[in-house]
Amino acid sequence: MPGGLPHARRLALVEVGFRTLPERYLGAPHGFDATYHVRLGDVGHTWEVRCTTHGARVRKGSTRREPDVVIGTDAETWLRLREGELSGVEAYWQRLLYARGDVDLAIGFEGLFRLPNGRPPLLRVHDVHLPGRRVSMLTMGDGPDVVCVHGLGATKASFFDAAAALTRAGYRVHALDLPGFGGSSKPIAAPYSARWFAETVVEVMDALEVDRAHLVGNSMGGRVAIEVGLRAPERVAGLALLCPAVAFIRRGWHPVVRLLRPELGLLPHSLGRARVARQFWGMFADPDQVDPSVADVVVDEFQRVYASAGARLAFLTSARNIYLDRPFGRAGFYPRLSDLEAPAMFVWGARDRIIPPGFMRHVAKWLPGAEQIVLEDCGHVPQVERPEQTIGLLQRFFARADAFGERWVGARAA
């Protein structure tokens, strides 16, 4: 292994890997221009890689040009990435690699280059263009399709750990940034409602030629996944709902929230890094389960994205729509929930202060056939705080949903 080789030999192997990057460059969309500084601590060198629409250039050392991304790792991990033995997502979540700057650019770096012998990269970060909006995607793996939908204020990065594990288990994973969030476009005139997000997910599946998929949604993403299941049941193999943002029952602030205007978010303002960090840590029951370096990346990314007026509008409009979602009555959430056909698994965090597990009794009343699980000592983001347990639940649920789906499709055909 490179780690056991003499320093000079490791350095020589790494330099060959960097020198051959331009000839393995797959190209990038029109107007793409990103500069990467890749630092390998164990060999003590930095390489600058500039990728544009027209090609890739590599030089040893770094210039005064401010990089869009800094990627740090060691020679062994770098060579495993270049050989396709390990994906960048796996390396990131195994803490073998760190990144500073635009997370999408960092994770998407390896997808810009062919692997040796002309093999395609293990993952790609790419855009899906839809009418009036652009959706940033991470796609990796091969097998049955899984679509992951993030929560309010989050991005597809909240599913990196799950995506890496599910890929290893034989699934093809598509993690998206909903419009208004992360690397996706942020249209000013969009409604940012569950219905609009659900239509976006289905249109993304159409563009990717995904006929049917398991949907995994966290928080607001869970509400979006439910909406997809209600409006396009034939596209859903199963719904894995992680602390989903179901409709609130107590609505004392309803009149006030209705009067609030999300358009005020267009005015320049900042939530402040300290406040964002407090909100981030407040989502977890046991902060010790979350790597502080990951928290820094997430908070910095939120600050970077929230600086956009479109992102602020999307965040505030989406939050308002979640709170105003009608629980009962005509077209109310819970009566509609009873029409859900796809197999559904609800996973709640016992110490979730945002969507408490008490909501499970309402789900049980209106959708008694759904599986419901409560994770002890867990907050609002199970796939981050309890990744191994959550991934195990997902794999078990997908297997059962697939068996159910075969019978369901056969019955519909009959």
C-alpha positions as CSV (number, residue, x, y, z in Angstrom):
1,M,0.0,0.0,0.0
2,P,1.2,3.6,-0.6
3,G,1.3,4.3,3.1
4,G,4.0,1.6,3.5
5,L,6.1,2.8,0.7
6,P,9.1,5.1,0.9
7,H,8.3,8.8,0.7
8,A,10.0,9.2,-2.7
9,R,8.0,6.3,-4.2
10,R,4.7,7.6,-2.8
11,L,5.4,11.0,-4.2
12,A,6.2,9.6,-7.6
13,L,2.9,7.6,-7.7
14,V,0.9,10.7,-6.7
15,E,2.6,12.9,-9.3
16,V,1.8,10.4,-12.1
17,G,-1.9,10.5,-10.9
18,F,-2.0,14.3,-11.1
19,R,0.0,14.5,-14.4
20,T,-2.6,12.3,-16.1
21,L,-5.6,14.2,-14.9
22,P,-5.9,16.4,-18.0
23,E,-6.0,13.5,-20.4
24,R,-8.7,11.9,-18.4
25,Y,-10.8,15.0,-18.1
26,L,-14.5,14.5,-19.1
27,G,-15.3,18.1,-19.6
28,A,-17.7,20.4,-17.8
29,P,-20.8,22.5,-18.7
30,H,-20.5,25.8,-20.5
31,G,-19.1,28.5,-18.4
32,F,-17.6,26.2,-15.7
33,D,-14.5,27.5,-14.2
34,A,-13.3,26.1,-10.8
35,T,-9.9,26.1,-9.2
36,Y,-9.0,23.3,-6.7
37,H,-6.1,23.1,-4.3
38,V,-5.4,19.5,-3.4
39,R,-3.2,19.1,-0.3
40,L,-1.6,15.7,0.5
41,G,-0.4,16.1,4.1
42,D,1.8,13.0,4.3
43,V,3.9,13.9,1.2
44,G,3.8,17.6,2.1
45,H,2.8,19.0,-1.3
46,T,-0.1,20.9,-2.9
47,W,-1.4,20.7,-6.4
48,E,-3.5,23.3,-8.2
49,V,-6.1,21.9,-10.6
50,R,-8.1,24.3,-12.7
51,C,-11.1,22.9,-14.6
52,T,-12.9,24.9,-17.2
53,T,-15.3,24.2,-20.1
54,H,-12.3,23.8,-22.4
55,G,-10.0,21.5,-20.3
56,A,-8.1,20.9,-17.1
57,R,-4.7,22.2,-16.1
58,V,-2.5,20.9,-13.3
59,R,0.5,22.5,-11.7
60,K,2.5,21.6,-8.6
61,G,2.3,24.1,-5.8
62,S,-0.3,26.9,-5.5
63,T,-0.6,30.3,-7.1
64,R,-2.0,33.5,-5.7
65,R,-5.3,32.6,-7.4
66,E,-7.9,32.1,-4.6
67,P,-9.2,28.5,-4.9
68,D,-12.9,27.7,-5.0
69,V,-12.2,24.5,-3.1
70,V,-9.4,23.2,-0.9
71,I,-9.3,19.4,-0.6
72,G,-7.0,17.8,1.9
73,T,-6.2,14.1,2.3
74,D,-3.2,11.7,2.2
75,A,-1.4,9.9,-0.6
76,E,-3.0,6.5,0.0
77,T,-6.5,7.9,0.0
78,W,-5.8,10.0,-3.1
79,L,-4.5,7.0,-5.0
80,R,-7.5,4.9,-4.0
81,L,-9.8,7.7,-5.3
82,R,-7.9,7.8,-8.6
83,E,-8.1,4.0,-8.9
84,G,-11.8,3.9,-8.2
85,E,-11.4,1.9,-5.0
86,L,-13.1,4.6,-2.9
87,S,-15.5,7.4,-3.7
88,G,-15.0,11.0,-2.5
89,V,-18.3,10.7,-0.6
90,E,-17.0,7.7,1.3
91,A,-13.7,9.3,2.0
92,Y,-15.4,12.4,3.2
93,W,-17.6,10.6,5.7
94,Q,-14.8,8.3,6.8
95,R,-12.9,11.4,7.7
96,L,-10.1,10.5,5.3
97,L,-10.7,13.7,3.4
98,Y,-11.6,17.2,4.3
99,A,-12.9,20.0,2.1
100,R,-13.2,23.8,2.4
101,G,-15.3,25.9,0.1
102,D,-18.1,24.9,-2.2
103,V,-19.1,21.4,-1.1
104,D,-20.7,20.5,-4.4
105,L,-17.5,21.4,-6.3
106,A,-15.4,19.4,-3.8
107,I,-17.5,16.2,-4.0
108,G,-18.0,16.6,-7.7
109,F,-14.2,16.9,-8.4
110,E,-13.7,13.1,-9.0
111,G,-16.6,13.0,-11.3
112,L,-14.8,15.3,-13.7
113,F,-12.2,12.6,-14.6
114,R,-12.3,9.1,-16.0
115,L,-10.8,6.4,-13.9
116,P,-7.8,4.4,-15.3
117,N,-8.6,2.2,-18.3
118,G,-11.4,4.5,-19.4
119,R,-13.8,3.5,-16.6
120,P,-16.5,6.0,-15.6
121,P,-16.1,7.8,-12.3
122,L,-17.9,6.3,-9.2
123,L,-20.1,9.4,-8.8
124,R,-21.0,12.6,-10.5
125,V,-22.5,15.9,-9.4
126,H,-24.6,17.2,-12.2
127,D,-27.5,19.5,-13.1
128,V,-31.0,18.5,-14.3
129,H,-32.6,21.3,-16.2
130,L,-36.3,21.6,-15.9
131,P,-38.7,24.4,-17.0
132,G,-38.0,27.4,-14.9
133,R,-35.5,25.7,-12.6
134,R,-32.2,23.8,-12.4
135,V,-31.7,21.0,-9.9
136,S,-28.3,20.0,-8.6
137,M,-27.9,16.2,-8.2
138,L,-25.4,13.7,-6.8
139,T,-25.7,10.3,-8.6
140,M,-23.7,7.3,-7.6
141,G,-23.8,3.5,-7.7
142,D,-25.6,1.0,-9.8
143,G,-28.8,-1.0,-9.0
144,P,-32.4,-0.2,-7.9
145,D,-33.0,3.6,-7.7
146,V,-33.2,5.5,-4.4
147,V,-34.0,9.3,-4.4
148,C,-33.0,11.2,-1.3
149,V,-34.7,14.5,-0.4
150,H,-33.3,16.8,2.3
151,G,-34.9,18.9,4.9
152,L,-35.5,22.7,5.3
153,G,-32.2,24.6,5.2
154,A,-30.2,21.5,4.4
155,T,-28.8,20.1,1.2
156,K,-28.0,16.8,-0.4
157,A,-24.9,16.7,1.7
158,S,-27.1,15.5,4.6
159,F,-27.4,12.2,2.7
160,F,-23.8,11.7,1.8
161,D,-23.2,9.0,4.5
162,A,-26.4,7.2,3.5
163,A,-25.6,7.4,-0.2
164,A,-22.2,5.9,0.3
165,A,-23.6,3.0,2.3
166,L,-26.5,2.3,0.0
167,T,-24.2,2.4,-3.0
168,R,-22.1,-0.3,-1.3
169,A,-25.3,-2.3,-0.7
170,G,-26.1,-2.3,-4.5
171,Y,-28.4,0.7,-5.0
172,R,-28.1,3.7,-7.4
173,V,-28.6,6.8,-5.3
174,H,-29.8,10.2,-6.5
175,A,-29.5,12.9,-3.8
176,L,-30.9,16.2,-4.9
177,D,-30.9,19.8,-3.8
178,L,-34.5,21.0,-4.0
179,P,-34.9,24.3,-5.9
180,G,-34.1,27.2,-3.6
181,F,-31.5,25.2,-1.7
182,G,-27.9,24.2,-2.0
183,G,-26.5,24.2,-5.6
184,S,-29.9,24.3,-7.3
185,S,-31.4,27.5,-8.8
186,K,-33.5,29.8,-6.6
187,P,-36.4,31.2,-8.7
188,I,-38.0,34.2,-7.1
189,A,-41.5,33.5,-8.4
190,A,-41.7,29.8,-7.2
191,P,-44.3,28.7,-4.6
192,Y,-41.9,26.5,-2.6
193,S,-44.8,24.2,-1.6
194,A,-44.9,20.5,-1.0
195,R,-46.9,20.1,-4.3
196,W,-44.3,22.1,-6.3
197,F,-41.4,20.2,-4.8
198,A,-43.1,16.9,-5.4
199,E,-43.7,17.8,-9.1
200,T,-40.0,18.7,-9.3
201,V,-38.9,15.3,-7.9
202,V,-41.1,13.5,-10.5
203,E,-39.8,15.7,-13.3
204,V,-36.2,14.9,-12.2
205,M,-37.0,11.2,-12.2
206,D,-38.4,11.6,-15.8
207,A,-35.2,13.4,-16.9
208,L,-33.0,10.7,-15.4
209,E,-35.3,8.0,-16.9
210,V,-36.1,6.6,-13.4
211,D,-39.5,4.9,-13.7
212,R,-39.8,3.9,-10.1
213,A,-37.7,4.5,-7.0
214,H,-37.6,4.3,-3.2
215,L,-37.9,7.8,-1.8
216,V,-36.0,8.7,1.4
217,G,-37.0,12.1,2.9
218,N,-35.9,13.9,6.0
219,S,-38.0,16.6,7.7
220,M,-39.4,18.8,4.9
221,G,-38.1,16.2,2.4
222,G,-40.3,13.6,4.1
223,R,-43.3,15.8,3.5
224,V,-42.3,16.1,-0.1
225,A,-41.8,12.4,-0.5
226,I,-45.3,11.8,0.9
227,E,-46.7,14.2,-1.6
228,V,-45.0,12.3,-4.4
229,G,-46.5,9.1,-3.1
230,L,-50.0,10.7,-3.1
231,R,-49.7,12.2,-6.5
232,A,-47.7,9.7,-8.4
233,P,-48.0,6.3,-6.6
234,E,-46.9,4.3,-9.6
235,R,-43.4,6.0,-9.3
236,V,-42.8,5.1,-5.7
237,A,-41.5,1.7,-4.6
238,G,-41.4,2.7,-0.9
239,L,-41.3,5.8,1.3
240,A,-38.7,5.9,4.1
241,L,-39.7,9.0,6.1
242,L,-37.1,10.3,8.6
243,C,-38.7,12.6,11.1
244,P,-41.0,13.9,8.3
245,A,-42.6,17.4,8.6
246,V,-46.2,16.2,9.0
247,A,-48.9,18.8,9.6
248,F,-48.9,20.5,12.9
249,I,-51.9,20.0,15.1
250,R,-51.5,23.0,17.5
251,R,-51.7,26.1,15.4
252,G,-51.7,29.0,17.9
253,W,-49.3,31.0,15.8
254,H,-51.3,30.3,12.6
255,P,-52.8,33.9,12.2
256,V,-49.4,35.5,12.8
257,V,-47.5,33.2,10.4
258,R,-50.1,33.8,7.7
259,L,-49.5,37.6,8.0
260,L,-45.7,37.2,7.7
261,R,-44.3,38.0,4.3
262,P,-41.4,35.8,3.1
263,E,-40.6,38.4,0.5
264,L,-38.9,40.3,3.3
265,G,-36.2,37.7,2.9
266,L,-35.2,39.5,-0.3
267,L,-33.7,42.3,1.8
268,P,-30.1,41.7,2.7
269,H,-29.6,40.2,6.1
270,S,-27.6,37.5,7.9
271,L,-28.7,35.1,10.6
272,G,-25.2,35.2,12.1
273,R,-22.9,32.2,12.2
274,A,-23.3,31.7,15.9
275,R,-27.1,31.5,15.6
276,V,-26.9,29.1,12.6
277,A,-24.4,26.9,14.6
278,R,-26.8,26.8,17.6
279,Q,-29.7,25.8,15.3
280,F,-27.6,23.1,13.8
281,W,-26.5,21.5,17.1
282,G,-30.1,21.9,18.4
283,M,-31.2,19.2,15.9
284,F,-29.2,16.5,17.6
285,A,-29.9,14.7,20.9
286,D,-26.3,13.7,21.3
287,P,-23.9,16.2,19.8
288,D,-21.0,13.9,20.5
289,Q,-22.2,11.7,17.7
290,V,-21.5,14.4,15.2
291,D,-18.0,15.3,14.0
292,P,-17.4,19.1,14.8
293,S,-15.6,19.4,11.5
294,V,-18.7,18.3,9.7
295,A,-20.7,20.9,11.6
296,D,-18.2,23.6,10.5
297,V,-18.7,22.6,6.8
298,V,-22.5,22.5,7.1
299,V,-22.7,25.9,8.9
300,D,-20.3,27.5,6.4
301,E,-22.3,26.1,3.5
302,F,-25.6,27.4,4.9
303,Q,-24.0,30.9,5.4
304,R,-22.7,30.9,1.9
305,V,-26.0,29.8,0.3
306,Y,-28.2,32.1,2.5
307,A,-26.3,35.1,1.3
308,S,-28.4,34.8,-1.9
309,A,-31.7,36.7,-1.8
310,G,-33.3,33.7,-3.7
311,A,-32.2,31.3,-1.0
312,R,-33.6,33.5,1.8
313,L,-36.9,33.7,0.0
314,A,-37.0,29.9,-0.5
315,F,-36.1,29.2,3.1
316,L,-38.7,31.5,4.6
317,T,-41.5,30.6,2.1
318,S,-40.9,26.9,2.6
319,A,-41.0,27.3,6.4
320,R,-44.2,29.2,6.2
321,N,-45.8,26.6,4.0
322,I,-44.8,23.8,6.4
323,Y,-46.4,25.6,9.3
324,L,-49.6,26.5,7.4
325,D,-50.1,23.0,6.1
326,R,-53.8,22.2,7.1
327,P,-54.0,19.0,9.3
328,F,-57.7,18.2,8.9
329,G,-60.7,19.1,6.9
330,R,-61.1,19.1,3.1
331,A,-57.8,18.5,1.5
332,G,-56.2,18.3,5.0
333,F,-52.9,16.5,5.3
334,Y,-54.0,13.6,7.5
335,P,-57.2,12.7,5.6
336,R,-55.1,12.7,2.4
337,L,-52.5,10.5,4.2
338,S,-55.0,7.7,4.4
339,D,-54.9,7.5,0.6
340,L,-51.2,6.6,0.5
341,E,-50.7,3.3,-1.3
342,A,-46.9,2.8,-1.3
343,P,-45.3,1.0,1.7
344,A,-44.2,3.6,4.2
345,M,-41.8,3.6,7.1
346,F,-41.8,6.5,9.6
347,V,-38.7,6.9,11.7
348,W,-38.9,9.3,14.6
349,G,-36.3,10.6,17.0
350,A,-37.2,10.1,20.6
351,R,-35.6,13.5,21.5
352,D,-36.6,15.4,18.3
353,R,-37.6,18.9,19.5
354,I,-38.7,20.0,16.0
355,I,-41.0,17.1,15.0
356,P,-41.6,15.2,18.2
357,P,-42.5,11.5,18.1
358,G,-45.9,12.3,19.5
359,F,-47.1,12.8,15.9
360,M,-46.9,9.1,15.4
361,R,-50.3,8.6,17.0
362,H,-51.9,10.8,14.3
363,V,-50.1,8.8,11.6
364,A,-51.3,5.5,13.2
365,K,-54.9,6.8,13.1
366,W,-54.9,7.8,9.5
367,L,-52.4,5.3,8.1
368,P,-52.5,2.3,10.4
369,G,-50.6,0.0,8.0
370,A,-47.4,2.2,8.1
371,E,-44.4,0.9,10.0
372,Q,-43.3,3.3,12.8
373,I,-40.0,3.2,14.6
374,V,-38.7,5.5,17.4
375,L,-34.9,5.8,17.7
376,E,-33.9,6.4,21.3
377,D,-31.4,9.2,22.0
378,C,-31.9,10.6,18.6
379,G,-32.9,14.0,17.3
380,H,-34.2,15.4,14.0
381,V,-31.6,14.0,11.5
382,P,-31.3,10.2,12.1
383,Q,-29.2,9.6,9.0
384,V,-26.5,11.9,10.4
385,E,-26.8,11.2,14.1
386,R,-27.5,7.5,13.9
387,P,-26.2,6.6,10.4
388,E,-25.5,2.9,10.9
389,Q,-28.8,2.2,12.6
390,T,-30.7,4.3,10.0
391,I,-29.0,2.7,7.0
392,G,-29.8,-0.7,8.4
393,L,-33.5,0.2,8.7
394,L,-33.5,1.6,5.2
395,Q,-32.0,-1.6,3.7
396,R,-34.5,-3.8,5.6
397,F,-37.4,-1.6,4.5
398,F,-36.4,-1.5,0.9
399,A,-36.2,-5.3,0.8
400,R,-39.8,-5.6,2.2
401,A,-41.1,-2.8,0.0
402,D,-39.6,-4.5,-3.1
403,A,-41.5,-7.7,-2.3
404,F,-44.7,-5.8,-1.7
405,G,-44.1,-3.9,-5.0
406,E,-44.0,-7.0,-7.1
407,R,-47.4,-8.0,-5.8
408,W,-48.7,-4.5,-6.1
409,V,-47.6,-4.1,-9.7
410,G,-49.1,-7.5,-10.6
411,A,-52.4,-6.6,-9.0
412,R,-52.6,-3.3,-10.9
413,A,-51.7,-5.0,-14.2
414,A,-54.5,-7.6,-13.5
